[in-house]
C-alpha cells in the first residue's frame, strides 16, 4: 500500500483516532490508537479547535469518554462535552424536523430518500445525534420536484436558491442545469435541500438508484432507503466533490468500511463502477488507511492498486483536509479553483466518455440558474438565455468580489 501521507501533528492524530467508530472486531484496535494519541497531545486548545473545524464533537467526545477519559484534562473534557451536547441537540432537533417534513411529503404522495444527515448517523453510529447536521437533504423523483416545491411552500418554506421566480420554460431548464433547490423555513430558519439528482449523475444512474432502493419505516413514515451496496459509493462521491475538506465525511466512510461484511464487497465495487465513482472510492480508502490507519479489506487494496492515480488524488485531497480554512473549497480565486477542477476531472474523467453526461456538462456551461435572474426573456425566446450567458458570466466575475 503506497504511503505518502505528510507528518501530522499530535493533535490531528488524536482527532483522526476519534473521528470514526469501530465495530466490535476493531474496537480494541481503535482504543489503542486513541490512548497512544492522547498521551502525545501537547496543545488541547489546538485540539478543541480542530474538533470544531471538522464538526466531529459528538463522536470524538464519545470515543474519548470510552477509551481515554482519565488521560484528558477534566477542563478540556468538559469543554468537549459542551460542544457534544450542542451538536447532538441540534441534530436531534433536525431529526424531528425531518420526520415532520417526511410526513408532509409522504401524505402528498411523494417518495422521499433522505441523504446523509441524522438518519445516516442512526445507521452508522446507532444514535441520531452523533453527526453534526446543519440542514436536511432529501432526494425526490425528478417528476415530483414541483409538487414537492408546492408542499414545501405551503408548509412555510421559502426558496432561497433560486431566490426569484422561474417561468415555466425556465423550470424545465432548471431540472437539467441544477441538481437541487434550497429552502428556508420562515420561522425556524431551517434549511432544506431538495435534490432530484446528485450533481452530474445521469438520469439513468438516478433511475437505477431509485429502482434498487428499499423501504424503511421511521417515525410513522415509510422512507426510501439506499441499498447497502450504494451507501458507500454515494458517501465517497459526496466527500470527493467537497475535496474531503472535513474529516467528518472521511470518518463516516471509515466507519462504513469497517462495518461492511466481506460478502458485500463485490456488490459495492459493482455499484461504484455503475455510478462512475471507483476513483473516489479508491481515494477514500487510501485516505482512510493514511489518516485512521484503518486495515482495508482485500477488494479495496486491489482497487487502490488498480487505480494508479489514487496516491496522487489522495495527496491532493489532504491539502484541503489539513487546511485551517473549512471554506477553501468554495473559493472563487482562480488559482485555488483551477486545481480543484483538475482534481475533479481526474476523479470523474470516465463520465466524459458517456454521451448523456457530456450533454449535461455542456448544458450547464451554456446556462445556469443565475442567468434567469433579472431582465426576463419570454419563453418563446428562451434560446436567448444561452446567447447572453457569456456576458452574464463575465459580469458576475467582475461585480462579485472573491472572499479569498
Secondary structure, DSSP 8 states (H G I E B T S, - for coil): ---------HHHHHHHHHSS---GGGHHHHHHHHHHHHHH---HHHHHHHHHHHT-HHHHHHHHHHH-GGGS-HHHHHHHHHHHHHHHHHHHHHHHHHHHHHHHHHHTT---EEESHHHHHHHHHSSTTSS---SEEEE--GGGHHHHHHHHHHTTEEEEES-S---HHHHHHHHHH-SEEEEEETTT--EEEEESS-TT--HHHHHHHHHT-EEEEETTEEEEE--HHHHHHHHHHHHHHTTT-SHHHHHHHHHHHHHS-GGGHHHHHHHHHHTT-HHHHHHHHHHHHHHH-----HHHHHHHHHSTTHHHHHHHHHHHHH-S-TTGGG---HHHHHHHHHHHHHHHGGGGG-HHHHHHHHHHHH--GGGGSSS---GGGTTHHHHHHHHHHHHHHHHS----
